[in-house]
């Protein structure tokens, strides 16, 4: 298979793996990947995963990459909060939740970090379509909860102030009842208490 045929066959892939390649060409020789990298046609993200160099890597494309290279996972924590404009600044790297062990990947494209959650806590996310690309991302409420879950020291008003959280936007687009229900489902009294404190803080922010 020549590169133009290869590019056409995988045109809908933001990122592709060796198994994706073999699904369109069962006799594909891996050495071609090295050759195409040398020519600047493709780039390796991590071992076994590649992107075409002409793919526009906007924020959502990076979310798609994050979902793919460590599966199962969904974008959450700071990355999701920034995506929903609930925290003001762009976040360095992409942070995700996974049922696999906590792990981080430093790549030429971006840094990807995954925090491990118990399988019973791997919920509260949706598949979003963005310009024909799909990515799994936490609901606003679950992103907040996930963030508090991995940051157990965030508890006081001073801690909440440092988050620079957009309380007004959350009141318009978020669901406090959903947040509390998810916190109750987590089954951790201390976490639920911290979430209740945070919700009270937002009402007076």
C-alpha positions as CSV (number, residue, x, y, z in Angstrom):
1,X,0.0,0.0,0.0
2,X,1.4,3.4,-1.0
3,X,1.2,6.3,1.4
4,X,-1.6,8.1,-0.4
5,X,-3.7,5.0,-0.3
6,X,-2.8,4.5,3.4
7,X,-3.7,8.1,4.1
8,X,-7.1,7.8,2.4
9,X,-7.9,4.5,4.2
10,X,-7.2,6.1,7.6
11,X,-8.4,9.6,6.9
12,X,-11.1,9.5,9.7
13,X,-8.6,8.5,12.4
14,X,-7.1,11.3,14.6
15,X,-4.7,8.7,15.9
16,X,-4.2,5.1,14.7
17,X,-2.6,2.0,16.0
18,X,-0.9,-1.0,14.5
19,X,-4.2,-2.9,14.8
20,X,-6.0,-0.1,12.9
21,X,-3.4,-0.4,10.2
22,X,-3.8,-4.2,9.9
23,X,-7.6,-3.8,9.7
24,X,-7.1,-2.0,6.4
25,X,-4.0,-3.8,5.2
26,X,-3.4,-7.2,6.7
27,X,0.0,-7.5,4.9
28,X,1.3,-4.1,6.0
29,X,5.0,-4.1,6.8
30,X,5.9,-2.2,9.9
31,X,9.2,-0.9,8.4
32,X,7.1,1.4,6.3
33,X,6.2,3.3,9.4
34,X,9.8,4.1,10.0
35,X,10.3,5.2,6.4
36,X,7.2,7.5,6.6
37,X,8.4,9.0,9.9
38,X,11.7,9.8,8.3
39,X,9.9,11.5,5.4
40,X,7.8,13.5,7.9
41,X,4.5,11.9,6.8
42,X,3.6,10.6,10.2
43,X,4.6,11.1,13.9
44,X,4.8,8.5,16.7
45,X,2.9,9.5,19.8
46,X,3.8,6.5,22.0
47,X,4.9,3.0,21.0
48,X,2.3,1.6,18.6
49,X,0.3,4.8,18.1
50,X,0.8,7.3,15.4
51,X,-0.8,10.5,13.9
52,X,-0.5,12.1,10.5
53,X,1.6,15.2,10.5
54,X,-1.0,17.2,8.7
55,X,-3.7,16.6,11.4
56,X,-4.6,19.8,13.3
57,X,-4.0,19.1,17.0
58,X,-6.5,21.3,18.8
59,X,-7.7,20.7,22.3
60,X,-10.3,18.2,21.4
61,X,-7.9,16.2,19.1
62,X,-5.7,15.8,22.1
63,X,-8.6,14.5,24.1
64,X,-9.2,11.9,21.4
65,X,-5.5,10.9,21.6
66,X,-5.8,10.7,25.4
67,X,-8.7,8.4,25.1
68,X,-7.0,6.1,22.6
69,X,-3.5,5.6,24.0
70,X,-4.7,4.4,27.5
71,X,-8.0,2.7,27.3
72,X,-10.4,2.7,29.1
73,X,-10.1,6.3,30.1
74,X,-12.0,9.6,29.9
75,X,-10.8,13.2,30.1
76,X,-11.4,14.7,33.6
77,X,-9.9,16.7,36.4
78,X,-8.2,20.0,35.4
79,X,-8.5,19.3,31.6
80,X,-12.3,18.9,31.8
81,X,-12.7,21.8,34.2
82,X,-10.8,24.0,31.7
83,X,-12.8,22.7,28.8
84,X,-16.0,23.7,30.5
85,X,-14.4,27.1,31.4
86,X,-14.9,26.4,35.1
87,X,-11.2,27.2,35.8
88,X,-9.6,30.2,34.0
89,X,-6.3,29.0,32.7
90,X,-5.3,26.5,30.1
91,X,-4.0,23.3,31.7
92,X,-0.5,21.9,30.9
93,X,-1.0,18.4,29.5
94,X,-4.2,16.3,29.4
95,X,-5.5,14.7,32.6
96,X,-7.8,11.7,32.5
97,X,-9.4,9.0,34.7
98,X,-8.8,5.3,34.1
99,X,-9.5,2.0,35.7
100,X,-5.9,1.1,34.9
101,X,-2.9,2.0,37.1
102,X,-1.9,5.6,37.4
103,X,0.5,6.5,34.6
104,X,1.9,9.4,32.7
105,X,3.2,9.6,29.1
106,X,5.6,12.4,28.0
107,X,5.3,12.6,24.2
108,X,6.4,15.0,21.4
109,X,2.7,15.9,21.1
110,X,1.7,16.6,24.7
111,X,1.9,15.1,28.2
112,X,-0.8,12.7,29.2
113,X,-1.5,11.8,32.8
114,X,-4.0,9.2,34.0
115,X,-5.3,8.8,37.6
116,X,-6.6,5.5,38.6
117,X,-10.2,5.1,39.8
118,X,-11.9,2.0,41.1
119,X,-14.1,0.4,38.4
120,X,-17.2,1.4,40.4
121,X,-16.2,5.0,40.2
122,X,-15.6,5.0,36.5
123,X,-18.8,6.8,35.5
124,X,-20.2,10.2,34.9
125,X,-18.8,10.9,31.4
126,X,-20.2,11.1,27.9
127,X,-19.1,10.8,24.3
128,X,-18.9,14.2,22.7
129,X,-18.9,14.9,18.9
130,X,-16.7,17.7,17.9
131,X,-16.4,18.4,14.2
132,X,-16.8,14.7,13.4
133,X,-14.3,13.6,16.1
134,X,-15.4,11.8,19.2
135,X,-14.0,12.0,22.7
136,X,-15.0,10.8,26.2
137,X,-15.1,13.6,28.7
138,X,-16.4,13.8,32.3
139,X,-19.6,15.7,33.0
140,X,-19.0,19.0,34.7
141,X,-20.1,17.6,38.0
142,X,-18.0,14.4,37.7
143,X,-14.9,16.4,36.8
144,X,-15.3,18.4,40.0
145,X,-15.8,15.3,42.0
146,X,-12.8,13.5,40.4
147,X,-10.6,16.5,41.1
148,X,-11.6,16.6,44.8
149,X,-11.2,12.8,45.0
150,X,-7.5,13.0,44.0
151,X,-6.9,16.2,46.0
152,X,-8.0,15.2,49.6
153,X,-6.4,18.3,51.1
154,X,-8.8,20.8,49.4
155,X,-11.3,21.5,52.0
156,X,-11.4,25.1,53.3
157,X,-12.5,28.4,51.8
158,X,-8.9,29.4,51.2
159,X,-8.4,26.2,49.2
160,X,-11.5,26.9,47.2
161,X,-10.4,30.5,46.5
162,X,-7.2,29.2,45.0
163,X,-9.1,27.2,42.4
164,X,-10.5,30.4,40.9
165,X,-13.6,28.5,40.1
166,X,-16.3,30.1,37.9
167,X,-19.2,29.8,40.3
168,X,-21.5,31.9,38.2
169,X,-21.0,29.7,35.1
170,X,-21.5,26.5,37.1
171,X,-24.8,27.9,38.6
172,X,-26.0,28.4,35.0
173,X,-24.8,25.2,33.3
174,X,-24.1,22.8,36.2
175,X,-26.3,20.7,38.4
176,X,-25.6,20.9,42.1
177,X,-28.0,18.0,42.8
178,X,-26.2,15.8,40.3
179,X,-22.9,16.7,42.0
180,X,-24.2,15.7,45.4
181,X,-25.8,12.5,44.1
182,X,-22.5,11.5,42.5
183,X,-20.7,12.3,45.7
184,X,-23.1,10.1,47.7
185,X,-22.6,7.3,45.2
186,X,-18.8,7.4,45.8
187,X,-19.6,6.2,49.4
188,X,-17.0,8.3,51.1
189,X,-18.4,10.5,53.9
190,X,-15.3,12.8,54.1
191,X,-15.5,13.4,50.3
192,X,-19.2,14.1,50.5
193,X,-18.6,16.6,53.4
194,X,-16.0,18.4,51.4
195,X,-18.3,18.6,48.4
196,X,-21.1,20.0,50.5
197,X,-18.6,22.6,51.9
198,X,-17.7,23.5,48.3
199,X,-21.3,23.9,47.2
200,X,-22.0,26.1,50.2
201,X,-18.9,28.2,49.2
202,X,-20.2,28.5,45.6
203,X,-23.5,29.9,46.9
204,X,-21.7,32.9,48.5
205,X,-18.9,33.3,45.9
